[in-house]
Amino acid sequence: MDAATGSSSSPELAAALHRLRSTLARLKAELELAHEEGVVAPAERILADVDEALGQLRAVERAALGLVTVLVIDDDARLAELTARGLRRLGYDSNSTDSFRESLPGEVVVFDLGLYSGLDEEARAALRSARPIVVTGATDSSSRALAQSLNASDYLVKPVEVVDLADAIARRIAGSAEARQ
């Protein structure tokens, strides 16, 4: 899908690849050392290195392929995961959660407005800076005003079709690209 791919700069790709290679080299060295010493490799450290390498691989994919990462935050965990799966089928790297967490750099946030009242001011500020795509069952003007106060890039009323959400993500990405130019 065009919205999920694009191009990026070479320096960003080179830096991401360097960090990935470095993490994988450290992981290999830890495993080799454990093997030579005849001990079990430290599982916590190995898992942390693997998690770090996967995060760096995501950065490589973002830089090389223009991969778009989406975080779906919905108070209904099942709905959040179904939405994330639908986005993955369309080519997005999508994760879900039923409670707020700050977004990663470059991550597009899809936010259920029903979670707003449980957020502290720090979380609200983080959400504003993420320019979320708001999804909600509410159609009243106060909900729209609340979404606007969150600097929402889009406002979609549930039930939301995954293709409509993908269109909103494409608009959000295009808006970010225009802002950088």
N, C-alpha and C positions, 0 to 999 in steps of 0.2 A: 504494500500500500504506500502511495506517495507520501502520505502524512507521517508515516513512521520512518521514512528514510530520507536521506539528503546528503549533503557533503559538509565537511568541516575542515579546519585548518591543519596543516602538517605539523606545526610546533606542538599543538595540543595532542595530536596522535602520538608523536615521538615521546612526549613526556609521559603519557599514559602507558605506552608500551614499556618504557624504561622502568616505571614503578611496578608494573606487572612482572617483568623479568626479574627485578630485584627481589620481590616477594617470593616468587617461585624458587629462586636460587637459595634464599634463606630457608625455605621449607625443605628443599632437597638436602641442604647441609644438616639440618636438624635430624632428618631421617637417617642420613648416612652416619652421623655421629652416634646415634642410638644403636644402629646396627653394628658398628665397629665395637662399641662398648658392650654389646650383648644385653642391652636394656630395652625396655619398652619405651617407645617414643612418647614424650609428654603430650598426651591427647589434647589437653586444653590449649596448649600453644599451637599445636598442629591445626586444630580446628579454627583457631583465631587466624592463623596464616591463610588457611583455605578461604575463610570468609573475606579476608582482606583481598586475596587474589581475585575472588569472584567480583568484588566491588570494583577492583581495578579493571577487570575484563569488561565490566559494564561501561567504564569510562572509555576504554578502547573502542568498544562498539559504538558508543555515542559519537566519538571523534571520527571514526572511520566510516561509519554507516549512517550517522545521523539518527541513531536509535533514540526513540522517545520513551522515557520512563514516566509512568503514571502511577500515582498513589491515590487509591479510592478509599475515602474515609466515610463510613456510613454507620449509624448506630445499630443497624441490622447486619451482623457479621456475615450471614448467609448471602444476603443481597450484595454486600460489598464484594464477596468472593465471586459470585456469579458475574457481576459487572467486570471485575478484573479478568476473569477467564474469557469473557466475550472480547475484551480489548486485546488479550493475548492472541486470540484467534485472528485478529485483524493486524497483527504484527507489532503491537506495542509490548514493551516490558512493563507489566502491570502488577502491582501488589495491592493488598487490601488490609484494612484494619477497622475495628469497630470503636477505636478511641484515637484521639488526636495524637499525632507525633509530627515533629517538624519535618518538612520535606528536605530531601537531599538537593544539592545544587543541580539545577536543570530539570528537576522533576516537576511534572504538571500535577496539580492537586485537584481532585474531584471531591468536593466536600458537601456532606449532608447538613443542611442548615439546622436540623434538629439537634445537632451536637453543640451548637454555639453557646447556649446558656451555661454549659458545664466548663467552659474554657476560662482560664485566668487571663489577665491582661497581657502577659508575656506571650501566651499561645495565640491570642487574638492578633497581636502585632505580627507574629510570625506568619499567621494565616494571611493577613493583609499584604505582607511583602511577597507571598507566594502567588498572589492574584488568582485565587481558586476559581474553578468552574463550580458553581453552586447548583446542587440538585436538591429538590424539596417537594413535598406534597402540598405546600402552602402556595396559594395564589394571591394572597392579600397584599395590599400596597406596603404594609409595614415589613413584611418579609422581603419584598423587593428592595426596600430602603435599607434593610439590614445587609442584604447581599451587596448593595452598592457601597455601604460603609466598609465592607470587607475588601473593597477594590476588586470585586469579582469580575472575571473576564467574560462570564456567561451565566445565565440563569435558566435552568431547565426544570420543568415540572414533571414529577414522577407520575406514572411510570415512564422511564426514559428508554428509548430504543438505543441499542449500542451504536448503531450507525449515526444517530443524531449526536450521541456523545462524542464519537470519533470526529464528526464535523466540528463540534465545539473545541475539541483538542487541536484540530488543524487551525482553527481561527486563533486560538491562544498562542500556538507556536508561531504563526505568521505575524501576530502582533508583537511577540518578543523579538523576532528577527528584524522587524521594521524599527523597533525601539533601539536596537543595537547599531543601526546604520546611521 
